[in-house]
Amino acid sequence: MEKILKFFENDRFAAHSNIEVVNISPGKATTRMEVSDVHLNGVGTVHGGALFTMADFTFALAANSHGTVTVAINANISYLKAVQSGVLTAEARELSSGGRIASYTVDIYDESHDLVAVFQGMAYRKREKISDL
């Protein structure tokens, strides 16, 4: 997992968005993001793009956790609760992984563990290994 974490240190957009890796294991990942003014939209709630970025990054961690370069080929998100402040936690888990195609879900929670958003992503496993990059 050390090489995978090192690889994702290069994700400058996740760093710019203040998303921190909490945990990563095969097929799973957890991140957190403390909501700040830069995450808010015009009505004062967390921007959908900020939530999508958090979910997408957590999805990428889980999908690449097996050591093979894996990229998204489809993703969608449902927003369930508006949030204005606090710390958000995203939890990704692998639903299926056979051959080159894998499926993941990411749940984003607020500090009360209320579900804020649900993300589903489909990934394609390339031939390259993360350790070769």
Buried (B, 14 or more C-beta within 10 A) or exposed (E): BEEBEEBBEEBEEBEEBBBEBBEBEEBBBBBBBEBEEEBBEEEEBBBEEBBBBBBBBBBBBBBBBBBBBBEBEEBEBEBEBEBEBEEBBBBBBBEEBEEEBBBBBBBBBBEEEEEBBBBBBBBBBEEEEBEEE
